[in-house]
């Protein structure tokens, strides 16, 4: 019975770690996407401004 609980605790730690890692990855991906979008907008504005 004790081995079962140790295994369960170990698996819970792994799941928590994976969940945190996935959350961090999603946050970074979102931030990168938003940052790139801002860069594109600035580039387009720069292109329009340069053509005037």
DSSP file (Angstrom, degrees, kcal/mol; ACC not computed):
  #  RESIDUE AA STRUCTURE BP1 BP2  ACC     N-H-->O    O-->H-N    N-H-->O    O-->H-N    TCO  KAPPA ALPHA  PHI   PSI    X-CA   Y-CA   Z-CA
    1    1 A X     >        0   0    0      0, 0.0     4,-1.8     0, 0.0     5,-0.2   0.000 360.0 360.0 360.0 -41.1    0.0    0.0    0.0
    2    2 A X  H  >  +     0   0    0      1,-0.2     4,-2.4     2,-0.2     5,-0.2   0.895 360.0  53.7 -63.3 -39.8    2.9    2.4    0.9
    3    3 A X  H  > S+     0   0    0      1,-0.2     4,-2.6     2,-0.2    -1,-0.2   0.883 105.6  54.7 -61.9 -37.9    4.5    1.7   -2.5
    4    4 A X  H  > S+     0   0    0      1,-0.2     4,-2.6     2,-0.2    -1,-0.2   0.923 109.7  45.7 -60.9 -45.0    1.2    2.6   -4.2
    5    5 A X  H  X S+     0   0    0     -4,-1.8     4,-2.7     2,-0.2    -2,-0.2   0.866 111.7  51.6 -69.1 -35.5    1.1    6.0   -2.5
    6    6 A X  H  X S+     0   0    0     -4,-2.4     4,-2.3     2,-0.2    -1,-0.2   0.921 112.2  46.9 -64.6 -42.2    4.8    6.7   -3.2
    7    7 A X  H  X S+     0   0    0     -4,-2.6     4,-2.5     2,-0.2    -2,-0.2   0.912 112.5  49.8 -63.6 -42.8    4.1    5.9   -6.9
    8    8 A X  H  X S+     0   0    0     -4,-2.6     4,-2.3     1,-0.2    -2,-0.2   0.920 111.0  48.9 -62.1 -44.5    1.0    8.1   -6.8
    9    9 A X  H  X S+     0   0    0     -4,-2.7     4,-2.1     2,-0.2    -1,-0.2   0.900 111.4  50.2 -62.6 -41.1    3.0   11.0   -5.3
   10   10 A X  H  X S+     0   0    0     -4,-2.3     4,-2.1     1,-0.2    -2,-0.2   0.917 111.6  47.4 -63.7 -43.7    5.7   10.6   -7.8
   11   11 A X  H  X S+     0   0    0     -4,-2.5     4,-2.6     1,-0.2    -2,-0.2   0.874 109.7  53.6 -66.6 -36.4    3.2   10.6  -10.7
   12   12 A X  H  X S+     0   0    0     -4,-2.3     4,-2.7     2,-0.2    -1,-0.2   0.899 108.3  50.2 -63.8 -40.4    1.5   13.7   -9.2
   13   13 A X  H  X S+     0   0    0     -4,-2.1     4,-2.5     2,-0.2    -2,-0.2   0.916 111.5  48.2 -64.0 -42.3    4.8   15.5   -9.1
   14   14 A X  H  X S+     0   0    0     -4,-2.1     4,-2.7     2,-0.2    -2,-0.2   0.923 112.4  48.5 -63.4 -43.8    5.5   14.6  -12.7
   15   15 A X  H  X S+     0   0    0     -4,-2.6     4,-2.6     2,-0.2    -2,-0.2   0.913 111.9  49.3 -62.4 -43.0    2.0   15.8  -13.8
   16   16 A X  H  X S+     0   0    0     -4,-2.7     4,-2.6     2,-0.2    -1,-0.2   0.918 111.9  49.0 -62.2 -43.2    2.4   19.0  -11.9
   17   17 A X  H  X S+     0   0    0     -4,-2.5     4,-2.7     2,-0.2    -2,-0.2   0.926 112.7  46.8 -62.8 -45.3    5.8   19.6  -13.5
   18   18 A X  H  X S+     0   0    0     -4,-2.7     4,-2.7     2,-0.2    -1,-0.2   0.894 112.0  51.3 -64.1 -39.3    4.4   18.9  -17.0
   19   19 A X  H  X S+     0   0    0     -4,-2.6     4,-2.3     2,-0.2    -2,-0.2   0.920 112.3  45.8 -63.5 -43.9    1.4   21.2  -16.4
   20   20 A X  H  X S+     0   0    0     -4,-2.6     4,-2.5     2,-0.2    -2,-0.2   0.911 113.3  49.8 -64.7 -42.2    3.7   24.0  -15.2
   21   21 A X  H  X S+     0   0    0     -4,-2.7     4,-2.5     1,-0.2    -2,-0.2   0.911 111.7  48.3 -63.8 -42.0    6.0   23.5  -18.2
   22   22 A X  H  X S+     0   0    0     -4,-2.7     4,-2.7     2,-0.2    -1,-0.2   0.906 111.2  50.9 -64.3 -41.4    3.1   23.5  -20.6
   23   23 A X  H  X S+     0   0    0     -4,-2.3     4,-2.3     2,-0.2    -2,-0.2   0.908 111.5  47.2 -62.2 -42.6    1.7   26.6  -19.0
   24   24 A X  H  X S+     0   0    0     -4,-2.5     4,-2.6     2,-0.2    -2,-0.2   0.909 112.3  50.3 -64.8 -42.5    5.1   28.4  -19.3
   25   25 A X  H  X S+     0   0    0     -4,-2.5     4,-2.7     2,-0.2    -2,-0.2   0.921 111.6  47.5 -61.9 -45.1    5.4   27.2  -22.9
   26   26 A X  H  X S+     0   0    0     -4,-2.7     4,-2.6     2,-0.2    -1,-0.2   0.912 112.3  50.0 -63.3 -42.3    2.0   28.5  -23.8
   27   27 A X  H  X S+     0   0    0     -4,-2.3     4,-2.6    -5,-0.2    -2,-0.2   0.924 112.8  46.4 -62.2 -44.7    2.7   31.8  -22.1
   28   28 A X  H  X S+     0   0    0     -4,-2.6     4,-2.7     2,-0.2    -2,-0.2   0.910 112.4  50.3 -64.5 -42.1    6.0   32.2  -24.0
   29   29 A X  H  X S+     0   0    0     -4,-2.7     4,-2.6     2,-0.2    -2,-0.2   0.912 112.1  47.7 -62.4 -42.2    4.3   31.3  -27.3
   30   30 A X  H  X S+     0   0    0     -4,-2.6     4,-2.6     2,-0.2    -2,-0.2   0.928 112.8  48.1 -64.8 -44.4    1.6   33.9  -26.7
   31   31 A X  H  X S+     0   0    0     -4,-2.6     4,-2.6     2,-0.2    -2,-0.2   0.904 113.0  48.3 -62.9 -41.1    4.1   36.6  -25.7
   32   32 A X  H  X S+     0   0    0     -4,-2.7     4,-2.8     2,-0.2     5,-0.2   0.919 111.9  49.3 -65.0 -43.8    6.2   35.8  -28.8
   33   33 A X  H  X S+     0   0    0     -4,-2.6     4,-2.2     2,-0.2    -2,-0.2   0.923 113.6  46.2 -61.0 -45.3    3.1   35.9  -31.0
   34   34 A X  H  X S+     0   0    0     -4,-2.6     4,-2.3     2,-0.2    -2,-0.2   0.913 113.0  49.9 -64.4 -42.8    2.0   39.2  -29.6
   35   35 A X  H  X S+     0   0    0     -4,-2.6     4,-2.2     1,-0.2    -2,-0.2   0.921 111.4  48.2 -62.8 -44.2    5.5   40.7  -29.8
   36   36 A X  H  X S+     0   0    0     -4,-2.8     4,-2.5     1,-0.2    -1,-0.2   0.885 109.4  53.7 -64.0 -37.9    5.8   39.6  -33.5
   37   37 A X  H  X S+     0   0    0     -4,-2.2     4,-2.5     1,-0.2    -1,-0.2   0.918 108.5  49.4 -62.1 -42.8    2.4   41.1  -34.2
   38   38 A X  H  X S+     0   0    0     -4,-2.3     4,-2.5     1,-0.2    -1,-0.2   0.898 110.1  51.3 -62.3 -40.2    3.5   44.4  -32.7
   39   39 A X  H  X S+     0   0    0     -4,-2.2     4,-2.5     2,-0.2    -2,-0.2   0.914 109.7  49.4 -63.5 -42.0    6.7   44.2  -34.9
   40   40 A X  H  X S+     0   0    0     -4,-2.5     4,-2.8     2,-0.2     5,-0.2   0.925 110.7  50.1 -63.0 -44.6    4.7   43.6  -38.0
   41   41 A X  H  X S+     0   0    0     -4,-2.5     4,-2.5     1,-0.2    -1,-0.2   0.929 112.5  46.9 -59.6 -45.5    2.3   46.5  -37.2
   42   42 A X  H  X S+     0   0    0     -4,-2.5     4,-2.4     1,-0.2    -1,-0.2   0.888 112.1  50.8 -63.8 -38.6    5.3   48.8  -36.7
   43   43 A X  H  X S+     0   0    0     -4,-2.5     4,-2.4     2,-0.2    -2,-0.2   0.925 110.8  48.2 -64.7 -44.5    6.9   47.6  -39.9
   44   44 A X  H  X S+     0   0    0     -4,-2.8     4,-2.7     2,-0.2     5,-0.2   0.922 112.3  48.7 -62.4 -45.4    3.8   48.2  -41.9
   45   45 A X  H  X S+     0   0    0     -4,-2.5     4,-2.8     1,-0.2    -1,-0.2   0.901 111.6  50.9 -61.2 -39.9    3.4   51.7  -40.4
   46   46 A X  H  X S+     0   0    0     -4,-2.4     4,-2.2     2,-0.2    -2,-0.2   0.895 110.1  49.2 -64.0 -39.7    7.0   52.4  -41.2
   47   47 A X  H  X S+     0   0    0     -4,-2.4     4,-1.4     2,-0.2    -2,-0.2   0.917 113.1  46.3 -65.4 -44.0    6.5   51.2  -44.8
   48   48 A X  H  X S+     0   0    0     -4,-2.7     4,-0.9     1,-0.2     3,-0.3   0.926 114.3  48.1 -64.4 -44.0    3.4   53.4  -45.2
   49   49 A X  H  < S+     0   0    0     -4,-2.8     3,-0.4     1,-0.2    -1,-0.2   0.859 110.1  52.7 -64.5 -35.2    5.3   56.4  -43.6
   50   50 A X  H  < S+     0   0    0     -4,-2.2    -1,-0.2     1,-0.2    -2,-0.2   0.776 106.3  53.7 -71.4 -26.4    8.3   55.8  -45.9
   51   51 A X  H  <        0   0    0     -4,-1.4    -1,-0.2    -3,-0.3    -2,-0.2   0.664 360.0 360.0 -83.5 -16.3    6.2   55.8  -49.0
   52   52 A X     <        0   0    0     -4,-0.9    -1,-0.2    -3,-0.4    -2,-0.1   0.506 360.0 360.0 -74.9 360.0    4.6   59.2  -48.3
